[in-house]
C-alpha cells in the first residue's frame, strides 16, 4: 500500500515510486541467517525454484532497470525478484511465508 499511495501522491510531479521485493540474497549476513534457520541447506531449500540464494548482482539489476529510461512508464509497482518462489506459494506447493505476522505466534494470530 505504501508504494501505491506514494506513487499516486507523487505521480503528478513526475516522480515514480516502485518497490523491489527480494528473495534471500547472499550477503555478509548469510552465515548468521543460515545458523538461525538450521544450516545453509535449510536456507537454500526455501529459495524457491532455483534452490540457491540470489547474488547481490541479481538483486541490483532490477533496481537498475526500475531506475532506467526503459522503466519510465512504470510506477506504483511491487516487483518480486524471487525466481518464481512466490508462484509456488500461490499454487499451494509450499507454505506461504508471507501469510504470517511479523511478530508473535502465527497460530495465535489466526485464532
N, CA, C and O atoms as a MOPAC input file, in Angstrom:
PM7 MOZYME 1SCF
protein

 N      0.80700 1    -1.19000 1     0.00000 1
 C      0.00000 1     0.00000 1     0.00000 1
 C      0.85000 1     1.25500 1     0.00000 1
 O      0.48700 1     2.25000 1    -0.62700 1
 N      1.99200 1     1.22000 1     0.70400 1
 C      2.84700 1     2.40000 1     0.76100 1
 C      3.33400 1     2.78400 1    -0.62900 1
 O      3.35100 1     3.96200 1    -0.98600 1
 N      3.72800 1     1.78800 1    -1.40700 1
 C      4.21100 1     2.06100 1    -2.75900 1
 C      3.10500 1     2.66600 1    -3.60700 1
 O      3.33100 1     3.66500 1    -4.29100 1
 N      1.91800 1     2.08200 1    -3.57600 1
 C      0.79500 1     2.59500 1    -4.36800 1
 C      0.41200 1     4.00500 1    -3.92100 1
 O      0.17500 1     4.87800 1    -4.75600 1
 N      0.35100 1     4.22500 1    -2.62300 1
 C      0.00000 1     5.54600 1    -2.11600 1
 C      1.04800 1     6.58400 1    -2.53000 1
 O      0.70700 1     7.67000 1    -2.99900 1
 N      2.30600 1     6.24300 1    -2.35400 1
 C      3.38600 1     7.17500 1    -2.69900 1
 C      3.40100 1     7.48200 1    -4.19500 1
 O      3.59200 1     8.62900 1    -4.59900 1
 N      3.20100 1     6.45500 1    -5.00900 1
 C      3.18000 1     6.66700 1    -6.46200 1
 C      2.03600 1     7.57600 1    -6.85900 1
 O      2.19300 1     8.43000 1    -7.73100 1
 N      0.87900 1     7.39800 1    -6.22300 1
 C     -0.28300 1     8.23500 1    -6.51300 1
 C     -0.04700 1     9.67900 1    -6.05900 1
 O     -0.38200 1    10.62600 1    -6.77100 1
 N      0.52600 1     9.83200 1    -4.88400 1
 C      0.75400 1    11.17100 1    -4.34000 1
 C      1.82200 1    11.94200 1    -5.11100 1
 O      1.74000 1    13.16500 1    -5.21900 1
 N      2.81100 1    11.25000 1    -5.64100 1
 C      3.94700 1    11.91800 1    -6.27500 1
 C      3.92500 1    11.89200 1    -7.79500 1
 O      4.70800 1    12.58800 1    -8.44100 1
 N      3.03700 1    11.09800 1    -8.36500 1
 C      2.99600 1    10.93600 1    -9.81300 1
 C      2.77700 1    12.22900 1   -10.57500 1
 O      3.36900 1    12.42100 1   -11.63700 1
 N      1.94500 1    13.11700 1   -10.06200 1
 C      1.67100 1    14.37500 1   -10.77200 1
 C      2.91000 1    15.26400 1   -10.86500 1
 O      2.95200 1    16.19100 1   -11.67400 1
 N      3.91800 1    14.98100 1   -10.03600 1
 C      5.17200 1    15.73600 1   -10.10000 1
 C      6.23500 1    15.00100 1   -10.92200 1
 O      7.39400 1    15.41400 1   -10.96700 1
 N      5.82400 1    13.90800 1   -11.57100 1
 C      6.75100 1    13.15100 1   -12.40200 1
 C      7.67600 1    12.23400 1   -11.62500 1
 O      8.68400 1    11.76300 1   -12.15200 1
 N      7.33400 1    11.98500 1   -10.38100 1
 C      8.15800 1    11.11300 1    -9.54100 1
 C      7.56700 1     9.71500 1    -9.54900 1
 O      6.39700 1     9.52300 1    -9.21800 1
 N      8.37900 1     8.74400 1    -9.92700 1
 C      7.94900 1     7.34800 1    -9.93700 1
 C      8.37100 1     6.67500 1    -8.64000 1
 O      9.45000 1     6.94400 1    -8.11300 1
 N      7.51000 1     5.79400 1    -8.12700 1
 C      7.80400 1     5.05200 1    -6.90600 1
 C      7.50300 1     3.58400 1    -7.17300 1
 O      6.39000 1     3.23000 1    -7.56100 1
 N      8.48800 1     2.74700 1    -6.96600 1
 C      8.32500 1     1.30300 1    -7.11500 1
 C      9.02000 1     0.62400 1    -5.94300 1
 O      9.76900 1     1.26600 1    -5.20600 1
 N      8.77800 1    -0.65500 1    -5.76900 1
 C      9.41600 1    -1.41400 1    -4.69200 1
 C      9.96600 1    -2.71400 1    -5.24200 1
 O      9.34100 1    -3.35400 1    -6.08900 1
 N     11.12800 1    -3.10000 1    -4.76400 1
 C     11.70900 1    -4.40000 1    -5.09700 1
 C     11.52100 1    -5.29500 1    -3.87800 1
 O     11.91200 1    -4.93800 1    -2.76700 1
 N     10.91600 1    -6.46600 1    -4.09600 1
 C     10.67500 1    -7.44900 1    -3.04400 1
 C     11.64500 1    -8.60800 1    -3.28100 1
 O     11.34700 1    -9.51900 1    -4.05400 1
 N     12.78500 1    -8.57500 1    -2.62900 1
 C     13.83100 1    -9.55200 1    -2.92800 1
 C     13.64700 1   -10.88500 1    -2.22000 1
 O     12.95000 1   -10.98100 1    -1.20900 1
 N     14.27300 1   -11.88900 1    -2.76200 1
 C     14.37000 1   -13.18800 1    -2.11100 1
 C     15.60500 1   -13.19200 1    -1.22200 1
 O     16.29300 1   -12.17700 1    -1.11900 1
 N     15.89000 1   -14.29900 1    -0.58900 1
 C     17.11300 1   -14.40400 1     0.20800 1
 C     18.31200 1   -14.21700 1    -0.70700 1
 O     18.40700 1   -14.82000 1    -1.77600 1
 N     19.21400 1   -13.37200 1    -0.25900 1
 C     20.34700 1   -12.96700 1    -1.08100 1
 C     21.64800 1   -13.19200 1    -0.33100 1
 O     21.72400 1   -12.98500 1     0.88100 1
 N     22.65500 1   -13.61000 1    -1.05000 1
 C     23.99400 1   -13.81100 1    -0.48900 1
 C     24.55000 1   -12.46200 1    -0.05000 1
 O     24.77800 1   -11.57700 1    -0.87500 1
 N     24.76600 1   -12.31200 1     1.26200 1
 C     25.31300 1   -11.06500 1     1.80300 1
 C     26.31100 1   -11.40600 1     2.90200 1
 O     26.60000 1   -12.57500 1     3.15700 1
 N     26.82200 1   -10.39000 1     3.53300 1
 C     27.72300 1   -10.59800 1     4.65700 1
 C     27.03700 1   -11.22900 1     5.85600 1
 O     27.71300 1   -11.72500 1     6.75800 1
 N     25.71700 1   -11.22100 1     5.88700 1
 C     24.96800 1   -11.81100 1     6.99500 1
 C     24.44300 1   -13.21700 1     6.69200 1
 O     23.73600 1   -13.80400 1     7.51100 1
 N     24.78100 1   -13.74800 1     5.54000 1
 C     24.25900 1   -15.06000 1     5.15000 1
 C     24.59000 1   -16.14000 1     6.17000 1
 O     23.73700 1   -16.96300 1     6.50100 1
 N     25.81000 1   -16.14500 1     6.66500 1
 C     26.19800 1   -17.15800 1     7.64600 1
 C     25.29700 1   -17.09000 1     8.87200 1
 O     24.84300 1   -18.12400 1     9.36300 1
 N     25.03200 1   -15.87900 1     9.37500 1
 C     24.17900 1   -15.71700 1    10.56300 1
 C     22.75600 1   -16.20000 1    10.29400 1
 O     22.15800 1   -16.87100 1    11.13600 1
 N     22.21000 1   -15.86300 1     9.12400 1
 C     20.86300 1   -16.32300 1     8.77500 1
 C     20.83400 1   -17.84500 1     8.63400 1
 O     19.85000 1   -18.48200 1     9.00900 1
 N     21.88800 1   -18.42300 1     8.10500 1
 C     21.95100 1   -19.88000 1     7.95700 1
 C     21.93600 1   -20.54600 1     9.33200 1
 O     21.24800 1   -21.54700 1     9.53100 1
 N     22.68900 1   -19.99700 1    10.27000 1
 C     22.70200 1   -20.54600 1    11.62700 1
 C     21.30700 1   -20.46900 1    12.23900 1
 O     20.84900 1   -21.43400 1    12.85100 1
 N     20.62900 1   -19.34000 1    12.08200 1
 C     19.29100 1   -19.16900 1    12.65400 1
 C     18.25900 1   -20.09000 1    12.01400 1
 O     17.28900 1   -20.48000 1    12.66500 1
 N     18.45800 1   -20.44200 1    10.74300 1
 C     17.46300 1   -21.26800 1    10.06000 1
 C     17.80400 1   -22.75000 1    10.07800 1
 O     17.08000 1   -23.55000 1     9.48600 1
 N     18.87800 1   -23.13100 1    10.73700 1
 C     19.21900 1   -24.54200 1    10.83600 1
 C     20.23000 1   -25.01900 1     9.81700 1
 O     20.30500 1   -26.21900 1     9.55100 1
 N     20.99500 1   -24.14100 1     9.24800 1
 C     22.02300 1   -24.51000 1     8.28200 1
 C     21.77000 1   -23.91700 1     6.90500 1
 O     20.64800 1   -23.53600 1     6.57000 1
 N     22.81600 1   -23.84800 1     6.13000 1
 C     22.70700 1   -23.26300 1     4.80000 1
 C     21.73300 1   -24.03500 1     3.91100 1
 O     20.99900 1   -23.43400 1     3.12600 1
 N     21.72400 1   -25.36800 1     4.03200 1
 C     20.81600 1   -26.17500 1     3.21800 1
 C     19.36300 1   -25.79500 1     3.49600 1
 O     18.54800 1   -25.72400 1     2.57700 1
 N     19.04600 1   -25.55500 1     4.75900 1
 C     17.69100 1   -25.14800 1     5.12800 1
 C     17.35100 1   -23.78700 1     4.52500 1
 O     16.24100 1   -23.57100 1     4.03800 1
 N     18.29900 1   -22.89200 1     4.56400 1
 C     18.10300 1   -21.55900 1     3.98900 1
 C     17.87300 1   -21.65200 1     2.48100 1
 O     16.96700 1   -21.01300 1     1.94600 1
 N     18.69100 1   -22.44300 1     1.80600 1
 C     18.57100 1   -22.59500 1     0.35100 1
 C     17.31900 1   -23.36400 1    -0.04800 1
 O     16.77700 1   -23.14100 1    -1.13000 1
 N     16.85300 1   -24.26400 1     0.81100 1
 C     15.65900 1   -25.04400 1     0.47100 1
 C     14.42100 1   -24.16400 1     0.38600 1
 O     13.43700 1   -24.54300 1    -0.24900 1
 N     14.45600 1   -23.00400 1     1.01300 1
 C     13.33000 1   -22.07800 1     0.97000 1
 C     13.49000 1   -21.04000 1    -0.13900 1
 O     12.72000 1   -20.08300 1    -0.21400 1
 N     14.47500 1   -21.22700 1    -0.98700 1
 C     14.77400 1   -20.24000 1    -2.02800 1
 C     13.94900 1   -20.44200 1    -3.28800 1
 O     14.23800 1   -19.82400 1    -4.31200 1
 N     12.93600 1   -21.28500 1    -3.23800 1
 C     12.04100 1   -21.42600 1    -4.37500 1
 C     12.54600 1   -22.38600 1    -5.43200 1
 O     13.18700 1   -23.39200 1    -5.12600 1
 N     12.25200 1   -22.06600 1    -6.65800 1
 C     12.50800 1   -22.97200 1    -7.78200 1
 C     13.98300 1   -23.27600 1    -8.01300 1
 O     14.32600 1   -24.38400 1    -8.42500 1
 N     14.84400 1   -22.32700 1    -7.75700 1
 C     16.25200 1   -22.49500 1    -8.11200 1
 C     17.09400 1   -23.08600 1    -6.98200 1
 O     18.21500 1   -23.53900 1    -7.21400 1
 N     16.55600 1   -23.08200 1    -5.75400 1
 C     17.20200 1   -23.70400 1    -4.59500 1
 C     18.60900 1   -23.17000 1    -4.32400 1
 O     19.51200 1   -23.92700 1    -3.97000 1
 N     18.78100 1   -21.86800 1    -4.49400 1
 C     20.03200 1   -21.21400 1    -4.12000 1
 C     19.72700 1   -19.76400 1    -3.79900 1
 O     18.69300 1   -19.22600 1    -4.19600 1
 N     20.63200 1   -19.15000 1    -3.08300 1
 C     20.45900 1   -17.74400 1    -2.75800 1
 C     20.77700 1   -16.89800 1    -3.98400 1
 O     21.58600 1   -17.28100 1    -4.82900 1
 N     20.13600 1   -15.76100 1    -4.06400 1
 C     20.42700 1   -14.83300 1    -5.15700 1
 C     21.76900 1   -14.16100 1    -4.90400 1
 O     22.21900 1   -14.05600 1    -3.76300 1
 N     22.39200 1   -13.71400 1    -5.96700 1
 C     23.62100 1   -12.94200 1    -5.83100 1
 C     23.24600 1   -11.46400 1    -5.66200 1
 O     22.15300 1   -11.06000 1    -6.06000 1
 N     24.11100 1   -10.68000 1    -5.09400 1
 C     23.82600 1    -9.24100 1    -4.99700 1
 C     23.55700 1    -8.61900 1    -6.36600 1
 O     22.71400 1    -7.72900 1    -6.48300 1
 N     24.25100 1    -9.06900 1    -7.38700 1
 C     24.03200 1    -8.55100 1    -8.74200 1
 C     22.63200 1    -8.86500 1    -9.24000 1
 O     22.01800 1    -8.04900 1    -9.92700 1
 N     22.12300 1   -10.04400 1    -8.89800 1
 C     20.77300 1   -10.42200 1    -9.32500 1
 C     19.70500 1    -9.56200 1    -8.64900 1
 O     18.60500 1    -9.41400 1    -9.18200 1
 N     20.01000 1    -9.00600 1    -7.50700 1
 C     19.08700 1    -8.07600 1    -6.84900 1
 C     19.30200 1    -6.65400 1    -7.35500 1
 O     18.35800 1    -5.86600 1    -7.40900 1
 N     20.52000 1    -6.32500 1    -7.72200 1
 C     20.81900 1    -4.96100 1    -8.18300 1
 C     20.27800 1    -4.70100 1    -9.58900 1
 O     19.82000 1    -3.59400 1    -9.87500 1
 N     20.32300 1    -5.69200 1   -10.46200 1
 C     19.88500 1    -5.48100 1   -11.84700 1
 C     18.44300 1    -4.97700 1   -11.96200 1
 O     18.20200 1    -4.05300 1   -12.73900 1
 N     17.47200 1    -5.53800 1   -11.22700 1
 C     16.10800 1    -4.99900 1   -11.31100 1
 C     16.01000 1    -3.56400 1   -10.79100 1
 O     15.20300 1    -2.77600 1   -11.28300 1
 N     16.83000 1    -3.22900 1    -9.80200 1
 C     16.83000 1    -1.85600 1    -9.28700 1
 C     17.36100 1    -0.90500 1   -10.35800 1
 O     16.81900 1     0.18100 1   -10.56200 1
 N     18.42400 1    -1.32400 1   -11.03600 1
 C     18.97000 1    -0.51100 1   -12.12700 1
 C     17.91400 1    -0.33900 1   -13.21500 1
 O     17.72800 1     0.76400 1   -13.72900 1
 N     17.22300 1    -1.42300 1   -13.56800 1
 C     16.16800 1    -1.34600 1   -14.57500 1
 C     15.07900 1    -0.35200 1   -14.16600 1
 O     14.70100 1     0.51800 1   -14.95100 1
 N     14.57800 1    -0.48500 1   -12.93200 1
 C     13.49500 1     0.39800 1   -12.49000 1
 C     13.91000 1     1.86900 1   -12.47200 1
 O     13.06200 1     2.75700 1   -12.56100 1
 N     15.19500 1     2.12100 1   -12.35900 1
 C     15.69400 1     3.49800 1   -12.35700 1
 C     16.18800 1     3.94300 1   -13.72400 1
 O     16.78300 1     5.01300 1   -13.85500 1
 N     15.94400 1     3.12700 1   -14.73800 1
 C     16.42000 1     3.45300 1   -16.08100 1
 C     15.30000 1     4.05900 1   -16.93100 1
 O     14.12900 1     4.05600 1   -16.55300 1
 N     15.70100 1     4.56700 1   -18.07200 1
 C     14.75200 1     5.13000 1   -19.03600 1
 C     13.77900 1     4.05300 1   -19.54000 1
 O     12.64100 1     4.35800 1   -19.89800 1
 N     14.22800 1     2.81100 1   -19.56500 1
 C     13.38100 1     1.70800 1   -20.04200 1
 C     12.14600 1     1.51700 1   -19.15500 1
 O     11.13900 1     0.97500 1   -19.61100 1
 N     12.21400 1     1.95200 1   -17.90100 1
 C     11.08900 1     1.78300 1   -16.96800 1
 C     10.37300 1     3.10600 1   -16.70400 1
 O      9.71000 1     3.26300 1   -15.67800 1
 N     10.50500 1     4.03800 1   -17.61100 1
 C      9.97200 1     5.38900 1   -17.38200 1
 C      8.46300 1     5.44700 1   -17.20900 1
 O      7.95300 1     6.43600 1   -16.68300 1
 N      7.73700 1     4.43100 1   -17.63000 1
 C      6.27900 1     4.43900 1   -17.51400 1
 C      5.78800 1     3.42600 1   -16.47600 1
 O      4.62000 1     3.03800 1   -16.48300 1
 N      6.66600 1     3.01100 1   -15.60600 1
 C      6.32300 1     2.06700 1   -14.53400 1
 C      6.35100 1     2.82500 1   -13.21400 1
 O      7.36700 1     3.42100 1   -12.85400 1
 N      5.24100 1     2.80100 1   -12.50000 1
 C      5.17700 1     3.44300 1   -11.19200 1
 C      4.12100 1     2.75200 1   -10.34000 1
 O      3.09500 1     2.29100 1   -10.84200 1
 N      4.39100 1     2.69200 1    -9.05700 1
 C      3.45500 1     2.09500 1    -8.11300 1
 C      3.47400 1     0.58300 1    -8.08800 1
 O      2.52800 1    -0.03900 1    -7.60600 1
 N      4.53600 1    -0.02100 1    -8.60000 1
 C      4.56700 1    -1.47300 1    -8.72900 1
 C      5.52100 1    -2.13900 1    -7.75200 1
 O      6.66800 1    -1.71000 1    -7.62000 1
 N      5.06400 1    -3.18300 1    -7.06400 1
 C      5.98700 1    -4.02200 1    -6.30700 1
 C      6.55200 1    -5.08400 1    -7.25400 1
 O      5.79000 1    -5.84100 1    -7.85500 1
 N      7.84400 1    -5.14600 1    -7.39000 1
 C      8.48400 1    -6.11600 1    -8.27900 1
 C      9.09200 1    -7.23000 1    -7.44800 1
 O     10.08500 1    -7.02100 1    -6.75100 1
 N      8.50200 1    -8.40900 1    -7.52000 1
 C      9.00200 1    -9.55100 1    -6.78200 1
 C     10.17800 1   -10.15900 1    -7.54600 1
 O     10.03300 1   -10.58600 1    -8.69100 1
 N     11.33000 1   -10.19100 1    -6.90500 1
 C     12.54400 1   -10.72300 1    -7.52400 1
 C     12.92000 1   -11.96900 1    -6.73000 1
 O     13.71500 1   -11.90700 1    -5.79200 1
 N     12.33600 1   -13.10100 1    -7.11800 1
 C     12.49500 1   -14.32200 1    -6.32200 1
 C     12.56800 1   -15.59600 1    -7.15600 1
 O     12.37900 1   -16.69100 1    -6.62600 1
 N     12.83700 1   -15.47100 1    -8.43700 1
 C     12.93000 1   -16.61400 1    -9.34900 1
 C     11.70200 1   -17.51700 1    -9.24300 1
 O     11.82000 1   -18.74100 1    -9.30200 1
 N     10.54400 1   -16.91800 1    -9.08800 1
 C      9.29600 1   -17.66800 1    -9.10300 1
 C      8.88700 1   -18.32200 1    -7.80200 1
 O      7.92700 1   -19.09200 1    -7.78600 1
 N      9.58800 1   -18.03900 1    -6.69900 1
 C      9.25700 1   -18.68100 1    -5.42400 1
 C      7.83200 1   -18.35500 1    -4.98200 1
 O      7.13800 1   -19.22300 1    -4.45100 1
 N      7.39800 1   -17.13900 1    -5.19100 1
 C      6.04200 1   -16.76000 1    -4.79800 1
 C      4.99600 1   -17.55100 1    -5.58500 1
 O      3.91200 1   -17.82200 1    -5.06800 1
 N      5.30500 1   -17.91800 1    -6.81000 1
 C      4.37500 1   -18.73300 1    -7.60200 1
 C      4.11800 1   -20.07800 1    -6.93100 1
 O      2.99100 1   -20.57200 1    -6.94200 1
 N      5.15400 1   -20.67200 1    -6.34700 1
 C      4.96700 1   -21.93300 1    -5.63400 1
 C      3.98500 1   -21.75900 1    -4.48300 1
 O      3.15800 1   -22.63400 1    -4.22500 1
 N      4.07900 1   -20.62700 1    -3.79400 1
 C      3.16700 1   -20.36000 1    -2.68800 1
 C      1.74600 1   -20.12900 1    -3.19500 1
 O      0.79000 1   -20.65300 1    -2.62400 1
 N      1.60700 1   -19.36000 1    -4.25000 1
 C      0.27700 1   -19.07800 1    -4.79500 1
 C     -0.41100 1   -20.33800 1    -5.31100 1
 O     -1.63600 1   -20.45300 1    -5.25400 1
 N      0.38000 1   -21.27800 1    -5.81200 1
 C     -0.16900 1   -22.53600 1    -6.31300 1
 C     -0.35100 1   -23.57400 1    -5.21200 1
 O     -0.80600 1   -24.68700 1    -5.47600 1
 N     -0.00100 1   -23.21700 1    -3.98900 1
 C     -0.18300 1   -24.12100 1    -2.85600 1
 C      0.84800 1   -25.21800 1    -2.76600 1
 O      0.62000 1   -26.22300 1    -2.09200 1
 N      1.97800 1   -25.05100 1    -3.42700 1
 C      3.01200 1   -26.09600 1    -3.40200 1
 C      3.99200 1   -25.94300 1    -2.25800 1
 O      4.73100 1   -26.87900 1    -1.95400 1
 N      4.01800 1   -24.77800 1    -1.61300 1
 C      4.83000 1   -24.56000 1    -0.41400 1
 C      4.02500 1   -23.68400 1     0.53100 1
 O      3.05500 1   -23.03900 1     0.13400 1
 N      4.45000 1   -23.67300 1     1.79300 1
 C      3.78700 1   -22.81100 1     2.77800 1
 C      3.98200 1   -21.35500 1     2.37500 1
 O      5.03700 1   -20.97400 1     1.86800 1
 N      2.97400 1   -20.56600 1     2.60300 1
 C      3.02700 1   -19.14800 1     2.25600 1
 C      3.71800 1   -18.38600 1     3.37600 1
 O      3.11000 1   -18.11200 1     4.41100 1
 N      4.97200 1   -18.04700 1     3.17600 1
 C      5.74100 1   -17.36000 1     4.21400 1
 C      5.29200 1   -15.92100 1     4.40200 1
 O      5.66300 1   -15.28800 1     5.39100 1
 N      4.50100 1   -15.38700 1     3.47500 1
 C      4.00700 1   -14.02100 1     3.62400 1
 C      2.72200 1   -13.96700 1     4.43700 1
 O      2.26900 1   -12.88200 1     4.80300 1
 N      2.13000 1   -15.11700 1     4.72300 1
 C      0.85900 1   -15.17700 1     5.43900 1
 C      1.10100 1   -15.47900 1     6.91700 1
 O      0.62600 1   -16.48400 1     7.44700 1
 N      1.84700 1   -14.59200 1     7.56700 1
 C      2.08400 1   -14.74500 1     8.99200 1
 C      2.43600 1   -13.39100 1     9.57600 1
 O      2.91200 1   -12.50200 1     8.87000 1
 N      2.19500 1   -13.24100 1    10.87600 1
 C      2.52900 1   -11.96000 1    11.49500 1
 C      4.03900 1   -11.79100 1    11.56900 1
 O      4.77900 1   -12.77300 1    11.61600 1
 N      4.48900 1   -10.55300 1    11.57900 1
 C      5.91400 1   -10.29100 1    11.68900 1
 C      6.42700 1   -10.58900 1    13.08800 1
 O      7.59000 1   -10.95100 1    13.26500 1
 N      5.55400 1   -10.43600 1    14.08800 1
 C      5.95100 1   -10.66400 1    15.47300 1
 C      4.90800 1   -11.56000 1    16.11800 1
 O      3.70900 1   -11.37200 1    15.91300 1
 N      5.36000 1   -12.53100 1    16.89300 1
 C      4.42600 1   -13.34900 1    17.64800 1
 C      4.17600 1   -14.70900 1    17.01700 1
 O      4.82600 1   -15.09400 1    16.04500 1
 N      3.23000 1   -15.41800 1    17.58700 1
 C      2.88800 1   -16.76600 1    17.19200 1
 C      1.85900 1   -16.74500 1    16.06000 1
 O      0.79100 1   -16.15000 1    16.20300 1
 N      2.17800 1   -17.38800 1    14.94400 1
 C      1.27500 1   -17.40500 1    13.79600 1
 C     -0.05100 1   -18.07800 1    14.11900 1
 O     -1.09400 1   -17.59600 1    13.67700 1
 N     -0.05200 1   -19.17900 1    14.87800 1
 C     -1.28700 1   -19.87300 1    15.23800 1
 C     -2.17300 1   -18.98500 1    16.10500 1
 O     -3.38500 1   -18.92400 1    15.89900 1
 N     -1.57900 1   -18.30800 1    17.06100 1
 C     -2.35000 1   -17.45200 1    17.96700 1
 C     -2.98300 1   -16.29400 1    17.19100 1
 O     -4.09800 1   -15.87500 1    17.50200 1
 N     -2.28600 1   -15.78600 1    16.19900 1
 C     -2.80000 1   -14.66500 1    15.42100 1
 C     -4.01200 1   -15.08000 1    14.59400 1
 O     -4.88200 1   -14.25200 1    14.32600 1
 N     -4.08500 1   -16.34000 1    14.18700 1
 C     -5.20800 1   -16.82500 1    13.36900 1
 C     -6.42800 1   -17.17300 1    14.21700 1
 O     -7.54400 1   -17.24100 1    13.70300 1
 N     -6.21700 1   -17.39500 1    15.52200 1
 C     -7.30700 1   -17.79600 1    16.41200 1
 C     -8.21800 1   -16.65700 1    16.74600 1
 O     -9.18500 1   -16.83600 1    17.48600 1

